[in-house]
């Protein structure tokens, strides 16, 4: 790794990918964006990808009005499962999926 440069390059918006976890989270984001789904920003609802440390699943959640959550989370599930990722609903939060990359 070059000094000061992320080992795995940069994701969308020049997000630095310092670790394998960062790279894998960006892969999840790429799949969702490639399916026409929108990423959350301060001014727009959309998906958020977090977690994925120490063999734990990534958490893919919808950040936006609750009335849209079920439809959005279902679209995330279809996109990720269609790309070969293991996807399960989060038992504690109906706006969140647990996602594992293929081994």
C-alpha positions as CSV (number, residue, x, y, z in Angstrom):
1,X,0.0,0.0,0.0
2,X,1.3,3.4,-0.9
3,X,1.6,5.8,2.0
4,X,-1.5,8.0,2.3
5,X,-3.4,6.1,-0.4
6,X,-6.2,3.6,0.3
7,X,-5.1,0.0,-0.3
8,X,-8.3,-0.8,-2.2
9,X,-8.6,2.5,-4.1
10,X,-11.7,4.6,-4.1
11,X,-15.4,4.0,-4.3
12,X,-18.1,6.3,-5.7
13,X,-17.7,9.9,-4.7
14,X,-14.0,9.2,-4.0
15,X,-14.9,7.3,-0.8
16,X,-11.5,5.8,0.3
17,X,-11.5,2.0,0.6
18,X,-8.9,1.4,3.3
19,X,-9.7,-2.2,4.1
20,X,-11.3,-5.4,2.7
21,X,-14.4,-4.5,4.6
22,X,-14.5,-1.1,2.9
23,X,-14.0,-2.7,-0.5
24,X,-16.8,-5.3,0.2
25,X,-19.2,-2.7,1.4
26,X,-18.6,-0.7,-1.8
27,X,-19.4,-3.9,-3.7
28,X,-22.8,-4.1,-2.0
29,X,-23.4,-0.4,-2.8
30,X,-22.3,-1.0,-6.4
31,X,-24.9,-3.8,-6.8
32,X,-27.6,-1.7,-5.4
33,X,-26.7,1.4,-7.5
34,X,-26.4,-0.9,-10.6
35,X,-30.0,-2.0,-10.0
36,X,-31.1,1.6,-10.1
37,X,-31.5,2.0,-6.4
38,X,-30.5,5.3,-4.7
39,X,-28.0,5.7,-1.9
40,X,-29.0,7.8,1.1
41,X,-27.6,11.4,1.3
42,X,-28.7,14.2,3.6
43,X,-31.3,15.5,1.1
44,X,-32.5,12.2,-0.3
45,X,-33.8,8.9,1.2
46,X,-32.1,5.7,0.1
47,X,-30.0,2.7,1.2
48,X,-27.3,2.7,3.8
49,X,-24.6,0.0,4.1
50,X,-22.9,-0.6,7.5
51,X,-21.3,-3.4,9.5
52,X,-19.5,-6.3,7.9
53,X,-16.7,-6.5,10.5
54,X,-15.3,-9.7,12.0
55,X,-17.3,-12.1,9.9
56,X,-20.5,-10.3,10.7
57,X,-23.0,-9.5,8.0
58,X,-23.4,-6.2,6.4
59,X,-26.5,-4.3,7.4
60,X,-28.4,-2.8,4.5
61,X,-31.1,-0.4,5.7
62,X,-33.5,2.1,4.2
63,X,-33.1,5.6,5.4
64,X,-36.2,7.5,4.7
65,X,-40.0,7.8,5.4
66,X,-41.4,4.6,7.0
67,X,-44.2,4.5,4.4
68,X,-41.7,3.6,1.7
69,X,-39.6,1.2,3.7
70,X,-41.2,-2.1,2.8
71,X,-41.1,-1.5,-0.9
72,X,-37.5,-0.2,-0.8
73,X,-36.2,-3.1,1.4
74,X,-37.9,-5.6,-0.9
75,X,-36.1,-4.1,-3.9
76,X,-32.7,-4.2,-2.0
77,X,-33.3,-7.9,-1.3
78,X,-34.1,-8.7,-4.9
79,X,-31.1,-6.9,-6.2
80,X,-28.6,-8.4,-3.7
81,X,-30.0,-12.0,-3.9
82,X,-30.0,-11.7,-7.7
83,X,-26.3,-10.9,-7.6
84,X,-25.7,-14.1,-5.6
85,X,-25.4,-12.6,-2.1
86,X,-27.0,-14.2,0.9
87,X,-29.8,-12.0,2.2
88,X,-32.0,-12.3,5.3
89,X,-34.4,-9.9,7.0
90,X,-33.1,-8.4,10.3
91,X,-35.3,-9.9,13.0
92,X,-35.0,-6.7,15.1
93,X,-35.7,-4.1,12.3
94,X,-38.0,-4.4,9.4
95,X,-36.2,-1.7,7.5
96,X,-32.9,-3.6,7.6
97,X,-31.4,-6.6,5.8
98,X,-28.5,-8.8,6.9
99,X,-26.2,-9.4,3.9
100,X,-23.3,-11.8,3.4
101,X,-21.0,-11.8,0.3
102,X,-20.5,-15.1,-1.4
103,X,-17.5,-17.0,0.0
